[in-house]
Amino acid sequence: MVTPSTTSRAAPRPRAAAVWPVVLCLLIGCAGAGTFVALALPLPWFLGALSATMAAAILDVPIAVPTKVGPVLRAVLGVAIGGAFTPALLSRGAPILVSLAFILPWLGVLIGTGYYFFTRRAVYDPVTAFFASVPGGMNDMVLLAEEMGANARAVTLIQLARNILVVFALPLYLRWHDGLSTARQAFTAGSHITDVTLGQALELLAMGLAGTWVAKKLGLAGAAIVGPMILSGTLHALGRTTATVPFEIMTPTQILLGILLGAQFRGLTWLEFRTTLASGLLFALVLLVMTPLYAAMVAQISGLSPTLTIMGYAPGGQAEINILAFALHLDVAFVALHHLTRVALVMVVAQVMMRLKW
């Protein structure tokens, strides 16, 4: 007979079994970040955690990610990005508007190039080729691809391959071409938690919660990051608040975002690696050649810094490119505006394609 005490001791085992892969994933990610810091490698908190977790996922280590942490991290990032929208941003409106005007043609170039590549070279069906080419939010693109009957797994891997290669290659290119510091010391600036008052902490929390809630009610794509970014950016640009997310919050946010991205390689097979993922990486290489050329043209016309235009036009994920801009202490508001505009245009184009039942 099983006694009540034996039953009560055995009950927690399933929960412990579910928690351990998450703990292991976090430990691996933190170890990767620590290793990158110790070796003074580029963007250690984000790329270190990403590298270690990606390696563990590919090697089929039994890891898992906390399911509800993603939206929280994106809300934190959105509020932090909004803090860069100072009143001084309005004085630079003309050149920024010129740069924003070139986003739609850039999307046409990206989608056209990708569509040709994936239908003629990688031999995907037209719908899968379209969603694999569109540089929008990966989660949104995959959901739309499923609704349209595309190969959602192929779209996921191709979008993921592009995102991974861009976030690794971009800092290295900026260090080589522009002499931008990507070493450990690049992470010591910004406010600290001891500088944040209780009132400012409540403001930051309110902007994150309210921004996410309103964006979800409006059905905005990427609501968790877009809503807080717009609300925080508006309040900061109007001078209504000066509260900024401290370094001690942004550091674990970078680590956890790297972990979430790297862990998406779980379940990757050798066949997928040498076909779908390889196609995605090759397409990403083509985009990495095209992006600096297009960004240089926009910089020449607008009078803006080529470094900023490259970041603004980089074909990576919105959250990942923004975290790179934040970590590199670039003009986060400029970069965020461009990627927010890009995602909005992408969603409009995708919705039109769905309405046309293409």
C-alpha positions as CSV (number, residue, x, y, z in Angstrom):
1,M,0.0,0.0,0.0
2,V,1.2,3.5,-0.8
3,T,1.1,5.8,2.2
4,P,0.1,9.5,1.9
5,S,3.6,10.6,2.8
6,T,5.1,8.5,-0.1
7,T,2.5,10.0,-2.5
8,S,3.3,13.6,-1.4
9,R,7.1,13.0,-1.9
10,A,6.6,11.5,-5.4
11,A,4.2,14.3,-6.7
12,P,6.8,17.0,-7.3
13,R,9.0,14.9,-9.6
14,P,7.2,15.9,-12.9
15,R,7.6,19.6,-12.0
16,A,11.3,19.0,-11.2
17,A,11.8,17.2,-14.5
18,A,10.2,20.2,-16.3
19,V,12.3,22.8,-14.4
20,W,15.7,21.2,-14.9
21,P,15.9,21.8,-18.7
22,V,15.1,25.4,-18.1
23,V,17.7,25.8,-15.4
24,L,20.3,24.0,-17.6
25,C,19.5,26.4,-20.5
26,L,19.9,29.4,-18.3
27,L,23.2,28.1,-16.9
28,I,24.5,27.4,-20.4
29,G,23.5,30.9,-21.6
30,C,25.1,32.6,-18.6
31,A,28.3,30.6,-19.0
32,G,28.5,31.6,-22.6
33,A,28.0,35.3,-21.7
34,G,30.7,35.0,-19.0
35,T,33.1,33.4,-21.5
36,F,32.6,36.1,-24.0
37,V,33.2,38.8,-21.3
38,A,36.4,37.1,-20.1
39,L,37.7,36.9,-23.7
40,A,36.6,40.5,-24.5
41,L,34.6,39.2,-27.5
42,P,32.0,41.5,-29.2
43,L,28.7,42.1,-27.5
44,P,29.4,39.4,-24.8
45,W,26.1,39.4,-22.9
46,F,23.9,38.9,-26.0
47,L,26.2,37.0,-28.4
48,G,27.8,34.9,-25.7
49,A,24.5,33.6,-24.4
50,L,23.3,33.1,-28.0
51,S,26.3,31.2,-29.1
52,A,26.4,28.8,-26.1
53,T,22.6,28.1,-26.2
54,M,22.6,27.6,-30.0
55,A,25.5,25.1,-29.7
56,A,23.6,23.2,-26.9
57,A,20.4,23.2,-29.0
58,I,22.2,21.9,-32.1
59,L,24.0,19.2,-30.1
60,D,20.5,18.1,-28.8
61,V,21.3,18.9,-25.1
62,P,18.0,18.6,-23.2
63,I,17.3,22.3,-22.7
64,A,14.1,24.3,-22.6
65,V,13.2,28.0,-22.3
66,P,10.8,29.7,-19.9
67,T,7.6,30.1,-22.0
68,K,6.4,33.4,-20.6
69,V,9.6,35.4,-20.3
70,G,9.8,36.5,-24.0
71,P,7.0,39.1,-23.9
72,V,8.4,40.5,-20.6
73,L,11.9,40.9,-22.1
74,R,10.5,42.6,-25.2
75,A,8.5,45.0,-23.1
76,V,11.7,45.9,-21.1
77,L,13.5,46.5,-24.4
78,G,10.6,48.5,-25.8
79,V,10.6,50.9,-22.8
80,A,14.5,51.1,-22.9
81,I,14.4,52.0,-26.6
82,G,11.7,54.6,-26.0
83,G,14.0,56.3,-23.6
84,A,16.2,57.3,-26.5
85,F,13.4,59.4,-28.1
86,T,14.5,62.7,-26.6
87,P,13.1,66.1,-27.6
88,A,16.3,66.7,-29.6
89,L,15.2,63.9,-32.0
90,L,12.6,66.2,-33.5
91,S,15.3,68.7,-34.6
92,R,16.7,66.0,-36.9
93,G,13.4,65.2,-38.5
94,A,14.2,66.1,-42.1
95,P,17.2,63.7,-42.7
96,I,15.5,61.0,-40.8
97,L,12.3,61.3,-42.9
98,V,14.5,61.1,-46.0
99,S,16.0,57.9,-44.8
100,L,12.6,56.4,-43.8
101,A,11.4,57.1,-47.4
102,F,13.9,54.6,-48.7
103,I,12.6,51.7,-46.6
104,L,9.8,50.7,-48.9
105,P,12.1,50.4,-52.0
106,W,14.5,48.5,-49.9
107,L,11.8,46.0,-48.9
108,G,11.0,45.6,-52.6
109,V,14.7,44.8,-53.3
110,L,14.9,42.3,-50.4
111,I,11.6,40.5,-51.2
112,G,12.4,40.4,-55.0
113,T,15.9,39.0,-54.4
114,G,14.7,36.5,-51.9
115,Y,11.7,35.4,-54.1
116,Y,14.0,34.8,-57.1
117,F,16.5,33.0,-54.9
118,F,14.1,30.6,-53.1
119,T,12.0,29.8,-56.2
120,R,14.7,29.4,-58.7
121,R,17.7,28.3,-56.7
122,A,16.3,26.6,-53.5
123,V,13.1,25.4,-55.3
124,Y,10.5,26.4,-52.8
125,D,6.8,27.1,-53.6
126,P,6.0,30.8,-54.2
127,V,4.2,31.3,-50.9
128,T,7.0,29.8,-48.8
129,A,9.6,31.8,-50.9
130,F,7.7,35.0,-50.1
131,F,7.5,34.6,-46.4
132,A,11.1,33.3,-46.2
133,S,12.2,36.5,-48.0
134,V,10.3,39.1,-46.0
135,P,12.4,40.6,-43.3
136,G,9.7,41.0,-40.7
137,G,9.2,39.7,-37.2
138,M,9.9,36.0,-37.3
139,N,7.0,34.9,-35.1
140,D,4.5,37.0,-37.1
141,M,5.9,35.7,-40.5
142,V,5.7,32.1,-39.4
143,L,2.0,32.5,-38.2
144,L,1.0,34.2,-41.4
145,A,2.9,31.5,-43.4
146,E,1.0,28.8,-41.7
147,E,-2.3,30.5,-42.5
148,M,-1.3,30.8,-46.2
149,G,-0.3,27.1,-46.4
150,A,3.4,27.7,-46.7
151,N,6.1,25.4,-45.3
152,A,6.2,27.0,-41.8
153,R,9.3,25.0,-40.7
154,A,11.3,26.2,-43.7
155,V,10.2,29.8,-43.1
156,T,11.3,29.5,-39.4
157,L,14.7,28.1,-40.2
158,I,15.4,30.5,-43.1
159,Q,14.3,33.5,-41.0
160,L,16.3,32.2,-38.0
161,A,19.5,31.7,-40.2
162,R,19.3,35.2,-41.5
163,N,18.8,36.7,-38.1
164,I,21.6,34.8,-36.5
165,L,24.1,35.6,-39.3
166,V,23.2,39.3,-39.2
167,V,23.6,39.7,-35.5
168,F,27.0,38.1,-35.6
169,A,28.3,39.7,-38.7
170,L,27.0,43.3,-38.1
171,P,29.1,44.1,-35.0
172,L,32.2,42.6,-36.6
173,Y,31.7,44.7,-39.8
174,L,31.1,47.9,-37.8
175,R,34.3,47.2,-35.8
176,W,36.3,46.6,-39.0
177,H,34.8,49.3,-41.2
178,D,33.9,52.0,-38.8
179,G,36.2,51.3,-35.9
180,L,33.3,51.0,-33.6
181,S,34.1,49.5,-30.2
182,T,32.3,46.2,-29.5
183,A,34.5,45.2,-26.6
184,R,33.5,44.7,-22.9
185,Q,33.9,48.4,-22.0
186,A,31.0,49.2,-24.4
187,F,28.6,47.9,-21.7
188,T,29.5,50.1,-18.8
189,A,27.7,53.3,-19.8
190,G,24.1,54.2,-19.0
191,S,22.1,54.7,-15.8
192,H,22.5,52.3,-12.9
193,I,19.8,50.9,-10.6
194,T,20.9,53.2,-7.7
195,D,20.1,56.2,-9.9
196,V,16.5,55.2,-10.4
197,T,14.0,56.6,-7.9
198,L,10.9,54.8,-6.8
199,G,8.7,57.1,-8.9
200,Q,10.8,56.5,-12.0
201,A,10.6,52.7,-11.4
202,L,6.9,53.0,-11.3
203,E,6.9,55.0,-14.5
204,L,9.0,52.4,-16.3
205,L,6.7,49.6,-15.1
206,A,3.5,51.5,-16.1
207,M,4.9,52.2,-19.6
208,G,5.7,48.5,-20.1
209,L,2.3,47.3,-18.9
210,A,0.1,50.0,-20.5
211,G,2.0,50.0,-23.7
212,T,1.7,46.2,-24.1
213,W,-2.0,46.2,-23.2
214,V,-2.9,49.0,-25.6
215,A,-0.9,47.4,-28.5
216,K,-2.6,44.1,-28.0
217,K,-6.0,45.7,-27.9
218,L,-5.2,47.4,-31.2
219,G,-3.9,44.1,-32.7
220,L,-0.4,45.5,-33.5
221,A,2.3,43.1,-34.7
222,G,5.0,42.6,-32.0
223,A,2.8,44.2,-29.4
224,A,5.1,43.4,-26.5
225,I,7.9,45.5,-27.9
226,V,6.1,48.0,-30.1
227,G,3.5,49.2,-27.6
228,P,6.0,50.0,-24.8
229,M,8.4,51.5,-27.4
230,I,5.7,53.9,-28.7
231,L,4.4,54.9,-25.3
232,S,7.9,55.4,-23.8
233,G,9.1,57.2,-26.9
234,T,6.2,59.6,-26.9
235,L,6.5,60.5,-23.3
236,H,10.3,60.9,-23.5
237,A,10.1,62.9,-26.7
238,L,7.6,65.3,-25.1
239,G,9.8,65.6,-22.0
240,R,7.2,64.1,-19.7
241,T,9.6,61.6,-18.2
242,T,13.4,61.1,-18.0
243,A,13.3,57.6,-16.5
244,T,15.6,55.1,-18.3
245,V,16.0,51.3,-17.8
246,P,19.2,50.7,-15.8
247,F,22.2,48.7,-16.8
248,E,21.5,46.1,-14.2
249,I,18.2,45.3,-15.9
250,M,19.4,45.6,-19.5
251,T,22.3,43.1,-18.9
252,P,20.1,40.1,-18.0
253,T,17.6,41.2,-20.7
254,Q,20.4,40.8,-23.3
255,I,21.4,37.4,-21.9
256,L,17.9,36.1,-21.9
257,L,17.1,37.4,-25.4
258,G,20.3,35.6,-26.6
259,I,19.1,32.4,-24.9
260,L,15.7,32.6,-26.4
261,L,17.1,33.1,-29.9
262,G,19.7,30.3,-29.6
263,A,17.3,27.8,-28.2
264,Q,15.2,27.9,-31.3
265,F,17.6,25.6,-33.0
266,R,16.2,22.7,-31.0
267,G,15.2,19.7,-33.1
268,L,17.3,20.7,-36.1
269,T,18.1,17.6,-38.2
270,W,21.1,17.1,-40.5
271,L,18.9,17.2,-43.5
272,E,17.4,20.5,-42.5
273,F,20.9,21.9,-41.8
274,R,22.4,21.1,-45.2
275,T,19.3,22.1,-47.2
276,T,16.9,24.7,-45.5
277,L,19.4,26.3,-43.1
278,A,22.1,26.4,-45.7
279,S,19.8,28.1,-48.1
280,G,18.9,30.7,-45.4
281,L,22.6,31.3,-44.6
282,L,23.5,31.8,-48.3
283,F,20.6,34.2,-48.7
284,A,21.7,36.1,-45.6
285,L,25.2,36.4,-47.1
286,V,23.7,38.0,-50.2
287,L,21.8,40.5,-48.0
288,L,25.0,41.3,-46.0
289,V,26.7,42.3,-49.2
290,M,23.7,44.4,-50.4
291,T,22.9,46.2,-47.2
292,P,26.1,48.3,-46.8
293,L,25.8,49.4,-50.5
294,Y,22.2,50.5,-50.1
295,A,22.9,52.1,-46.7
296,A,25.8,54.0,-48.2
297,M,23.6,55.4,-50.9
298,V,21.0,56.5,-48.3
299,A,23.7,58.1,-46.2
300,Q,25.0,60.0,-49.2
301,I,21.5,61.4,-50.0
302,S,20.3,62.1,-46.5
303,G,23.6,63.3,-45.0
304,L,23.3,60.8,-42.1
305,S,26.1,58.6,-40.8
306,P,26.7,55.4,-42.8
307,T,27.0,53.5,-39.5
308,L,23.4,54.5,-38.5
309,T,21.9,53.8,-41.9
310,I,23.5,50.3,-41.9
311,M,21.9,49.6,-38.5
312,G,18.6,51.1,-39.7
313,Y,18.5,48.9,-42.9
314,A,20.0,45.8,-41.4
315,P,17.8,42.8,-42.4
316,G,17.7,41.3,-38.8
317,G,15.0,40.9,-36.2
318,Q,13.6,44.1,-34.7
319,A,14.4,43.1,-31.1
320,E,17.9,41.8,-31.9
321,I,19.0,44.8,-34.0
322,N,17.6,47.2,-31.4
323,I,19.5,45.4,-28.6
324,L,22.7,45.7,-30.7
325,A,22.1,49.4,-31.1
326,F,21.5,49.8,-27.4
327,A,24.6,47.8,-26.5
328,L,26.8,49.7,-29.0
329,H,25.5,53.1,-27.7
330,L,24.4,54.1,-31.2
331,D,21.3,56.3,-31.9
332,V,18.7,53.8,-30.7
333,A,15.8,56.0,-31.6
334,F,16.9,56.3,-35.2
335,V,17.4,52.5,-35.5
336,A,14.2,51.7,-33.8
337,L,12.2,54.1,-36.0
338,H,13.5,52.4,-39.1
339,H,12.8,48.9,-37.9
340,L,9.4,49.8,-36.6
341,T,8.6,51.3,-40.0
342,R,9.9,48.3,-41.8
343,V,7.8,45.9,-39.7
344,A,4.7,48.0,-40.2
345,L,5.2,48.0,-44.0
346,V,5.9,44.2,-44.0
347,M,2.7,43.5,-42.1
348,V,0.7,45.6,-44.6
349,V,2.3,43.8,-47.5
350,A,1.7,40.4,-45.9
351,Q,-1.9,41.2,-45.1
352,V,-2.5,42.3,-48.7
353,M,-1.0,39.1,-50.0
354,M,-3.4,37.1,-47.7
355,R,-6.4,39.1,-48.8
356,L,-5.5,38.3,-52.4
357,K,-5.1,34.7,-51.4
358,W,-1.9,34.5,-53.4
